[in-house]
Structure formats: C-alpha cells, structure tokens
C-alpha cells in the first residue's frame, strides 16, 4: 500500500484526477459473470473493513475466527476450481 501511495503521489493522482478520468472513460460494458465477480470483491472488501473495525475496538475470538474462516474458504484449492 505504501508503494501504491508513492506511485500515486509521483504521478499526481488524487480523487480529483481520478474522478475526471473515470467520468471521461464512462461505464464499462461487461457480462453478468464479470459484474458478479466485481460485486463479490466489493462485498469481501467491506467484510474485511468491518473486521478491521472490530479488531480496533477490542475483539472476541469469534471476530478473528470469522475472518479466518472466510480467508480459508477463498484460499482453498477446491474453491478456486469452481
């Protein structure tokens, strides 16, 4: 993340330039399977953000287990084959 920040700063990328770029770029055409993959990744990102928030506020073992189970599920070889 630090390297990404350094790159963004060196290239002069901020929310203003990114917003202008994506406004000009427009909506990407994608099939339903690709769209579902994108939404799945957003959902997982929100899940991990929620877990980080719980970790920061003093957590129980169940909070750590929840993240561990999800990481195990998505890292398992049988899941990747699906």
C-alpha positions in Angstrom: 0.0 0.0 0.0 2.9 2.3 0.7 4.4 1.7 -2.7 1.0 2.4 -4.3 0.7 5.7 -2.4 4.2 6.7 -3.5 3.3 5.9 -7.1 0.0 7.8 -6.9 1.8 10.9 -5.5 4.6 10.7 -8.1 2.0 10.5 -10.9 -0.1 13.3 -9.4 -3.1 11.1 -8.9 -5.8 12.2 -6.4 -9.5 12.0 -6.1 -10.0 14.9 -8.5 -7.9 13.5 -11.3 -9.3 10.0 -10.8 -12.9 11.4 -10.9 -12.1 13.3 -14.1 -10.6 10.2 -15.7 -13.4 7.9 -14.9 -16.0 10.4 -15.9 -14.4 10.7 -19.3 -13.9 6.9 -19.5 -17.6 6.1 -19.0 -19.3 2.9 -17.9 -17.6 -0.3 -18.9 -19.7 -2.9 -20.7 -19.4 -6.3 -19.0 -21.4 -9.5 -18.9 -23.2 -10.7 -15.8 -20.5 -13.0 -14.7 -17.9 -10.3 -14.7 -20.2 -7.9 -12.9 -20.9 -10.5 -10.2 -17.2 -11.0 -9.7 -16.7 -7.3 -9.2 -19.6 -7.1 -6.7 -18.2 -10.2 -4.9 -14.9 -8.5 -4.4 -16.5 -5.3 -3.2 -18.5 -7.3 -0.7 -15.4 -9.1 0.5 -13.6 -5.8 0.9 -16.4 -4.4 3.0 -16.3 -7.6 5.1 -12.6 -7.2 5.7 -13.1 -3.5 6.5 -15.7 -4.5 9.1 -13.3 -7.0 10.6 -10.6 -4.4 10.9 -13.0 -2.1 12.6 -13.9 -4.8 15.1 -10.2 -5.6 15.7 -9.5 -2.0 16.5 -12.3 -1.8 19.1 -11.2 -4.8 21.3 -12.5 -8.1 19.9 -13.6 -11.5 20.8 -12.1 -14.7 19.4 -15.2 -15.1 17.2 -14.3 -11.9 15.3 -10.9 -13.3 14.4 -12.4 -16.7 13.6 -14.9 -15.1 11.2 -12.1 -13.6 9.1 -10.0 -16.7 9.3 -12.9 -18.9 8.0 -13.5 -16.6 5.1 -9.8 -16.4 4.2 -9.6 -20.2 4.4 -12.7 -20.7 2.2 -11.5 -18.4 -0.6 -7.9 -19.7 -0.5 -8.9 -23.4 -0.6 -7.9 -25.2 -3.9 -11.4 -26.7 -4.3 -12.9 -23.2 -4.2 -10.6 -22.0 -7.0 -11.6 -24.9 -9.2 -15.3 -23.8 -9.1 
